[in-house]
Amino acid sequence: MKIQRRHVGSVAALLAFGGLLGAGCAENRSSLFVRGVLKFDPDTCEVTAEATAATILRGTLDVAFTTEYSAALLIGNQMVRRGNAATLRTETSRVQFESADVHTFDSAGNELAAFTAPATGFVDPSTGAEPGFGFANVVLVDSGTATAAIGNSGGPVEVLASVIVRGRTLGGEEVATGEWQFPVDLCRGCLVFFPGEADDITLPGPNCEDRSDGPTSACRIGLDTGVDCRVCPGNPVCVP
């Protein structure tokens, strides 16, 4: 995914970040909101965009496998429906996501990076008093930030991502969420685990060589969920 980066000073960036919303988008902050980061089903590697869907409170990025943290943001749309089949009026309150403004900070509050990334996804309007829900796939920590933040250490290192998701209704109106923050822990090899059944007892010392009944792949390897050592042969962190 190609990301346009722009580095700015911490204080100036925060002021500009709020100023970018401008008067034209201020009234839409309550119309579109981020509810959380959806939890991927480890078996299907899918998410469900609904109010009761499982979410996570903080992310984990294991740089031994990937250096970019992407997330499926559960987004609610409180705009009322305007379509009317009787009058042949099409629905204009559905929102297509287009981009995300992301700022990342270290645990001391120092800005690490500021960039605009593409955002993909869609959300339907509300039904009565209940908002419609959809999800936007967004990069919250880019490769440059992850590499610089963790350096040569094994971590963990906390990075705070602050994001505004932007989109456009089918009626052509530009809309944006309010600013939303999410912490991500960066580490190297922390997600790997070594099941007892992976140890080949015919070989000396602890190992991960018995892959007869083990998994062969992982959902979003290196992001949020544990990595069985049997799915990453050849990676140094997957050797006990």
N, C-alpha and C positions, 0 to 999 in steps of 0.2 A: 504494500500500500504506500503510495507516494504521499509524503506530508510536506507541506510548506512550513518552514520554521522561521520565526522571527524572534530574536533575543532582545529583550528590553530591560531597563532597570526595574528593580522590585517596586518601588513606590510609584513610579510613572506607569508601570504596567497595570497595577491595581486600579489606579484612577482611570486609565484608558479603558480597562476591561469593563468597568461599570458604565463609562460614557458611551461605549459602543452600542449599548442598548437604545439610547436615545429616547425621545418622547414617543416616537412612532411605535415602539415595541413595548413600552412600559405597561400598557393596558392588557397585554397578552401574557404577562408573567403568571397570572393565576389560571389562565386558560390552558396552558401547557406546562406540565410539571414532571420532574423525575421522581419516581417512587423508590427506585433502588436498582441494584445490579442483580440480574437474574442468575440463578444457579443452573448450570447445564446438567442434564441427566447424563450420568456417566455411561449408561448403556446405549442410549440413542443419540447422545451428543446434541440434543435439541433443547429448546426452551419454550415455555408457554407464556404468552402475554396475557395475563389475567391478574386481577387484584389479589387472589389467594396464592399466586405462584411463589415458589420458594426463592428467597433472595439471600445474598451474603452481605455481611457488614463490613468486611475488608477483604482485599485481594492479596494473592501471593504470586509473585513472578519469579520463577527459578531460571536464572540466566544461563544455567548449564544447558538449557534446551531452547530457549527463545529469549530475545531481548526486547520484545514489544508486548505490552499488556493491552489487550482489547477486551471490551465488555459489551454485553447486551443490556442496555439500559431500559428498564421498564418505565414507559412514559405514559402519563394519563392526559387525556384531552377532555376538557370540560366545556368546550364550545357546543352549543345546541345544534341539533340537526335542522337543516333548512330544506332538505329535499321533500318533494311532494309528488307522489305518483299521479294523483288525481289531476294536478295542473301541469304535469310533465316537467316539473322543476327538478333539476339535478341536484345532488348533494354536494355542497361546496365546503363543508366544514371538516372534511377529511384532510389530514396533514401528511405530506411527504417530507421526510427529513432530508436535509441537504448537506449540512456541515456542522462542525462542533468547534468552538473556541476553547482551547485547553491551556491552562497554566499549571505547572508543576512546582512544588515547593519541597524543601527538605524539612526535617523535624524541627529545625530552628526558625522556620518561616522564611528562609532565603529562597528566592525564586531560582529554579533550575532551568526552566525553558518556557516558552510561549509559542504555540503553534495552532494553525487551523487545519483540521483533518476532515476528510469526507465522512459523512454519516449516512448510513443507508437504513431504510425502514419506513414504516407507515403506521398511522394510528387513526382509528375511526372516531367519530364524535360521540358525545355522551348520549345515554338513553335515559330520559327522565332526569333524576337526580344523580345517577351513577355515571361517572366518567367512562369514556371508552379507553381501552388500553392497547398499546402496541409496543414494539421495542425498536431501539436504534442501536445499530452496531457501531461502536466508537472506539478509537484508540485513546486510552487515557494516559499511558506512559509510552513514549516513543523510544526507539533504540538508542538514540544519542543520549537521552536522559538516563536510561537504565545503565548504560555502559559507564557514564561519568559518575553516577551516584554510587555504584557499588565498587568501582575500581578493581583492585586486585583482592579485595576482601571476600570472605564467604558470606558476609551479612549476619543477621538481617539488617537491612537499611530501610527506613520508612520514607516513602514518597507520598505526598498528598496531592491528588489531582483535583483541580477545580475546573468545572466544565459548564458551558452553556450550549445547549443543542438548538440549532436553528432549522427552520423548515418553511414550507409554504403550503397554504391551503389550496384545495382544488379551485377555489375562487380567486386565487392569485394574491392573497394577503400573506405578507411575511410575518411569521410568528417565532417566538423563542421562549425557552424555559428560563426560569430564574437560575442564578448561579448555584451549582450543587457540587459538594465535595465528597471525595472517596479516598480512603487511605489504601496504599498498596505496599506490602512488604517485599523487598527485593532480597534474594538470597542466591547461593550457588550450591546446588545439590540437596537442599533441605527437603524437597518433596519426594525424594527417592526412599523407598522402603524395600526391605529384603525378607520376603516370606521364607519360612523354614523349609517349605517344600521345594524351594528353588535351589537349595544347597545339595549339590551332588556329593553324596557321602563316599564315593569311590575316589574322589580327588582330595588332596591334602588342603587343610585350612578352610575357612569360610569362603563360599563362592556363590555364584548365581548362574551355574551351568546347567542345572536340570530344568529345561524349558518344555518338557514333554506335555504338561497339562497347563502351562501358563498362558496368559494373555499375549496376543501378538501385536496389539495396538492400544493406544490410549487416546481419550478424548481431550483435545486441546492440551497436549503434553506440555508441561511446564507452567500451566496456569491453574492455580487454585486447588487442584486435586492431586492426591498422591500418585507417584509414578512407580509401578512395579518394576524392579530391576530387570525383569525378563523382557521388557519391551524396549530396552535401550542398550543392547549389547554393543560394546565398542566405545561407549561413552565412559570416560574415567570415573565419573561420579557414581556409576552403576556397578562398580567393582567394590565388594565389601572390604 
